[in-house]
């Protein structure tokens, strides 16, 4: 897989940077070389240019390659399509390379502002990924928290001595009971 990924990266770079023909890979990029370069240039900030590629910036997938099925033609076109490629500075980095919520916000804003329907594929894909990999707590975890809510909420308020007692006895309830007794008879 890593070797295949490298082939795609090299083909993309050669197509965009060196004007190398790429009959095998170019159809997946979604634009001719001229328009693809315009797309990339539209992302340049003041200090980025074609001359400082590899030194000041690089290409990056908005939705990382790992989230696409490389054996599916439609997925490959989406993975390597121009909409999923962005310019990212090397200095300081973007910090968003694996943040799917960033990608979702990006494609929502891009669609909202441009009306370009190509964004909808990515939004649908991101929704599917986020649903499939959501961190939904199990019913057992929820039941534990519900059954022990009072004790668990009080533990952060324990004094150092109370916390040691809690560690020894394993019972937050006994400490709360002791507190109530001391309040009454104090």
C-alpha positions in Angstrom: 0.0 0.0 0.0 2.8 2.4 0.9 4.5 1.8 -2.4 1.3 2.4 -4.3 0.7 5.6 -2.4 4.2 6.8 -3.3 3.5 6.1 -7.0 0.4 8.3 -6.9 2.2 11.1 -5.1 5.0 11.0 -7.6 2.6 11.0 -10.5 0.7 13.9 -9.1 3.8 16.0 -8.5 5.2 15.2 -11.9 1.9 16.1 -13.6 1.6 19.4 -11.7 5.2 20.5 -11.3 6.9 19.1 -14.4 4.1 19.0 -16.9 4.8 15.2 -17.3 2.0 13.4 -19.1 0.2 10.9 -17.0 -2.4 9.0 -18.9 -2.8 6.5 -16.1 -3.2 8.9 -13.2 -4.2 12.3 -14.6 -7.9 11.4 -15.1 -8.1 11.0 -11.3 -7.0 14.5 -10.6 -10.2 16.0 -12.0 -8.6 19.0 -13.9 -6.2 19.5 -16.7 -2.7 20.6 -15.7 -3.3 24.3 -16.3 -6.5 24.4 -14.3 -5.0 22.3 -11.5 -2.1 24.7 -11.2 -4.6 27.6 -11.0 -6.5 25.7 -8.3 -3.2 25.3 -6.3 -2.1 28.9 -7.0 -5.4 30.1 -5.6 -4.3 28.6 -2.3 -0.9 30.3 -2.2 -0.4 32.9 0.6 2.0 35.8 0.0 5.2 33.8 0.7 4.3 30.6 -1.3 5.2 30.1 -4.9 6.0 27.3 -7.4 9.7 28.1 -6.8 9.6 27.2 -3.1 7.6 23.9 -3.4 9.1 21.3 -1.1 11.0 24.0 0.9 8.1 26.2 2.1 5.0 24.1 1.2 3.7 20.8 0.1 0.5 19.1 -1.2 -1.7 17.6 1.4 -5.0 15.6 1.2 -7.8 17.3 3.1 -9.3 13.9 3.8 -6.3 11.7 4.3 -5.6 8.9 1.8 -6.1 6.2 4.5 -9.8 7.0 4.6 -10.3 6.0 1.0 -10.8 2.6 -0.5 -8.0 2.4 -3.1 -9.7 -0.6 -4.9 -12.8 1.5 -5.7 -12.6 3.7 -8.8 -15.0 6.4 -7.4 -13.0 6.5 -4.1 -9.7 6.9 -6.0 -11.1 9.8 -8.0 -12.3 11.5 -4.8 -9.0 10.8 -3.0 -6.8 12.3 -5.7 -9.4 14.8 -7.0 -8.4 18.5 -6.9 -11.0 19.3 -4.3 -9.2 17.0 -1.8 -5.8 18.5 -2.4 -4.6 21.6 -0.6 -1.4 23.6 -0.1 0.0 23.3 3.3 3.0 25.3 4.6 6.0 23.2 5.9 6.9 25.7 8.5 4.6 25.4 11.5 2.4 23.0 9.7 -1.3 23.2 9.4 -2.2 21.0 12.4 -5.3 19.7 10.5 -4.0 16.8 8.5 -6.0 14.1 10.3 -8.8 16.2 11.7 -11.9 15.0 10.1 -14.0 17.7 11.7 -11.7 20.3 10.1 -12.3 18.6 6.8 -16.1 18.6 7.3 -16.0 22.3 8.2 -13.8 23.0 5.1 -16.1 21.2 2.6 -19.3 22.7 4.2 -17.9 26.2 3.9 -16.6 25.6 0.4 -20.0 24.3 -0.7 -21.9 27.0 1.1 -19.8 29.8 -0.5 -19.3 28.3 -3.9 -22.4 26.2 -4.5 -20.0 23.6 -6.2 -21.8 20.3 -6.0 -18.5 18.3 -6.1 -18.2 19.2 -2.4 -21.3 17.1 -1.6 -19.4 13.8 -2.2 -16.8 14.7 0.4 -19.5 15.8 2.9 -21.3 12.5 2.4 -18.1 10.5 2.8 -17.1 12.4 6.0 -20.6 11.8 7.5 -20.2 8.1 6.8 -16.7 8.0 8.3 -17.8 9.9 11.4 -20.8 7.7 11.9 -18.8 4.5 11.4 -16.0 5.6 13.8 -18.0 7.6 16.3 -17.1 7.2 19.9 -20.4 6.3 21.3 -20.1 5.1 24.9 -21.5 1.7 25.7 -24.7 1.3 27.7 -22.6 -0.3 30.4 -20.5 2.9 30.8 -23.6 5.0 30.9 -25.2 2.7 33.5 -22.1 2.9 35.6 -22.0 6.7 35.6 -25.8 6.9 36.3 -25.6 4.4 39.2 -22.6 6.1 40.8 -23.2 9.7 39.8 -23.4 11.2 43.3 -20.2 9.5 44.5 -18.3 10.2 41.3 -19.3 13.9 41.4 -18.1 14.2 45.0 -14.7 12.6 44.6 -13.0 15.8 43.3 -14.0 17.6 46.5 -12.3 15.1 48.8 -9.5 16.4 51.0 -6.2 14.6 50.8 -7.1 12.5 53.9 -10.5 11.6 52.5 -9.0 10.6 49.2 -6.5 8.3 51.0 -9.4 6.8 52.9 -11.3 6.3 49.6 -8.3 4.6 48.1 -8.0 2.2 51.1 -11.7 1.4 51.4 -12.8 1.7 47.8 -15.9 3.4 48.9 -16.7 7.0 48.2 -20.1 6.4 49.7 -18.6 5.7 53.2 -16.8 9.0 53.1 -20.0 10.9 52.1 -21.8 9.1 54.9 -19.1 10.1 57.4 -19.3 13.7 56.1 -23.1 13.7 56.8 -22.6 12.3 60.3 -20.0 15.0 61.1 -22.4 17.7 59.8 -25.2 16.4 62.1 -23.1 15.9 65.2 -20.3 18.1 64.4 
